[in-house]
Amino acid sequence: MQGLVDQIQTAVTFIQQSWTGPAKVGMILGTGLGGLTEQIEIQAAIPYGEIPHFPISTAPSHAGRLVCGTLRGVPIVAMEGRFHYYEGYSLQQVTFPVRVMKALGADTLLVTNAAGGINPQLDLADVVVIEDHINLMPDNPLRGVNEDRLGPRWPDLCEPYSHKLIELARAAALELGIHLPKGVFVAVPGPNLETRAEYRMLKAFGADVVGMSTVPEVLVAIHSSMQVLGFSVVTDLCLPDHLEPVDIQKILANAAIGGQKLAKLIPRVIEQLA
């Protein structure tokens, strides 16, 4: 983490030339879920390539810009698209924007992803609120000499996803008529999808949904003393006995349907964080 504080400050200084903030909520929008930014009263939209030390998103459907403004009156910084370990970035690069969000003032991280459904009770385009995770990434963004100005050496993960925010989201979903089960998210490195045997293993581990993101960002958010709320949209079914080849267009279509649900749910949650 040596030099990380200076890199964060450089990025923050650049962003503040366009948007002074401060932010209250940071938001990361995953594959096919960028439409939520249409509801943000945008005050600045900065391509990742212009922000010092930001990687560039190469994943399909990721717009690749940082959107700053307000949502339901709450100051927010939103990533339209994220970075992944499978793109070749280190996990410190992948999670760098979370550090910047924290430095801009955000005390809450709201993260979304497109995920495969392992639990047979889940259906396509279902939205799952993440209650816990299993980390199968081969590295950790906190590895190395700890920078005490950013967080503790050994961050505690007894509650990585805020119980209070989960219940807030489930209450809002109930009011909106949105089915919102709780689930365990398992993070794998990718970019390949899993074999039938691996899906059976992940199910035995206790996972409900599987994806190639989110956990690194959550680890850094917890290290930064942020509270976290996470959602997965089920974009394909990972049932070993009925496995079909993945169709990226179907994944994006299911993400869009689930994204419509999140576009109703997330603003309702955020307005209660003011």
N, C-alpha and C positions, 0 to 999 in steps of 0.2 A: 504493500500500500504506500510505499515511499513515493512522494511527489503527488499523491492523489488529491490532497487538500488544495494544492496550487492549481491542479487541473480543474477541479470543481469550481474554484473561484473564477478562473478564466472563463469557463462556460457560463456561469451565472452573470458575470459582468457583461458578456456579449448579449445574453437574453434580455437583461435589464435595459439595454439600449432600445429595445422594442416594447418591452412590457415590464413595468416596475413592480407588479404584484402588490403585496405578498400573496402567495398561494395558500389555500387551506387544504385542498385535496389534490393529490396526484393520481392520474388514471392511466392505465396501460390497456390499450385495445388490441386484441389478438386478431387472428385470421378471420376476415370477413365481417368484423365487428366495428369497423371504423365509422359506420353511419351515425353513431350516437353523437358525433361532433357537430352534426347539423343542428342540434339543440343548444349548443354552446354559443353564447354571445361573444364572438371571437374578437379579440383586441389585437392579437398578433398570431401569425402562423409562420413558423420558421422551418424550412427544410433541414433535415438532420445534417446534410452535407455542409451547411453553413456554420453549424455550432461547433466551436472548438472541442476536440477530443470525442465527439459523438461518432460512433460507427454509422454505416449506411445500411438500411434494411434492404435485403434482397428477396424476402419471402413474397409469394404471390399475394396480391390484394392488400399489401401494406403500403399505405400512402407515403409514409416516411417523412412526417413533419410533426413538429411540436406545436400544439395549439394552446394558446393562453387566453383566458377570458373568464366569464362567469357562467355558471349553470344553476338556474333557480336562485340566483343572487349570491351563490357561493363561489369565491375565486378558485379557479381550477387550472391545472396544467395537465394536458392530455397528450399522450403519445398515440398518434395514428400509425400503428404498427410498432413492433418490437424487434429486438435482436435475439438471435438464437445461437447457442453453442455450435449447432451443426453448420452454421454459416462460416465457421472458422474463427470466430472471435473468442477471446478468453472470457471467462465468466466475470472478470472485473470490467471488461468492456461492455458485456451484455447488461450489467447492472449499473453502469455509470449514470444513466439518466435518473435512477432512483436517488442517487446521491445528490444530483442537481435539484431534483424536486424538493428534497429535504432542505437543501440550502436556500431554496426559494421560499421556504416557510411552510411547506406541506407537512401536516402531522398525521395524515391518513393516506394510505395507498389503497386504491381500488383497482384490482387487476382482473382481466378477463382473458379467456383462452378458448380455442376450439379444441375439443378432445374426443378421443374414442371412448365409447361406452362399454365398459367391462361388465358392470352389473346388468344381468338380464332383465331387470325390471325397468331399465331406462329405455327410452325410445328416441328416435331421431329428432333433433331440434329441441329436446328437453334442456332446461337450464338447471344446473346443479350449483348450490352454494357450497363452497369448499369449507369443510370443518377441520380437516387435517391433511397432511401429505406424507408421502413416502419419497425419499430422495434417492434416485438411482443414477444421478449425474456423476461422472467420473472425476469431478473436481469441485471446488468450493470457492465462491467469490471472496470469502473471508480468509482464505489461506495466505500465509505470509506473515511478516511482522505486523502486528496490530497497530493501527493509528488510533490512539486513545481519544483524539479529538472527534473522531467519527462514531465511536461506539466501544463497547467492552470487548475484552479478549474472548470471553465465552458467553455469548448471548444465549439466553434461556428460551427454549421452544415448548414450554408447557402449554402455551396458548398462542400459536403462531397466527391464527385467524381469530379475530376478536369475537368472543361469544356475544357481546352486546350488539355488535354490528350484524352478526348472523341473525339474531332474533329480530332486529330492526328490519332487515331485509325480508325475513319470512312473514312478518306482520304486514309489510307493504305488499308483498306478493299475494297474501290472502285477500287484502282489500281489492287488489286488481284482478283477482281470479286467475293468477298465474301459478301453475304447479311448480314448486321449488323444493325438491328434496335436498337433504344434506348428503355430502359424499366425501370420500377420501380420494385425493388426486395423487397419482404417481407420476413423477417426472423421469423421463428417459432421454438419452442424449440425441437419438435420431442420427441421420435423417431417414433411415429405413423404418418401416413399420415392423411390428413384432410378428413372430411366428405363432402358430397355434399353441405350441408348447409354452412359449413365453406368456401368452395371454392367460393360459391356465395357471402359470406360476403367479402372475400379478394378481389374479383373482384370489388365489390362495393366500397371498400376502394381505389381502383385505382392501385392495383398491377397487374403486367404483368407476373411475375415469382415468385415462392415460393421455399424456401429452408431452411435448418437447420443450416446455418453457415454464415460466411462473415461479417455480421453487427458488431459483437463484435470486430473482427480484425480491421475493418474500424474505429470504434470509438477510439480504442487505437492508430491507425495510425494518426488520426486527432489530438488527444491529444498530440502526439509526433511531430506535425508539419510536417508530411509527406504528399506528394500529392498522391492521390489514383486513380487507374484505375481498374475497375472491369468488369468481363465477366461472364455471365451465359450460360451454354449449356442446351438446353431444352431436357431432357431425358425421360419425360413422359408428357402426356396431361391431364390437370386437368379440364376437361369440365364436369360440374355436370350432364348434361343430357345424357352424353355418357361415363360415368366413368367405367373403367375396373380395375380389381385387378392388383396390381403392380407386375411386373416380374423383379427381380433384374438383370437377365442376359440381358434382353432387355434394361434396364437402362444403364448398362455398355457398351452395344453395341452402343447405341445412343451417350453416352459420348465419345466413341472412335471416332465416325464419326465427332462429333463436335470438338473433340480434334485435329483432323487432320487439321481442319480449323484454330484453334488457333495456331497450330504449324507453320503455315505459317504467320499468322498475328502478333503474339506477337514478334517474332524476328525483324520484320520490324519496329514495334513501338519502341522496345528497342534500336535499333541502332541509333535512332534519339535522344536518351537521353544522348548520350556520351558527 
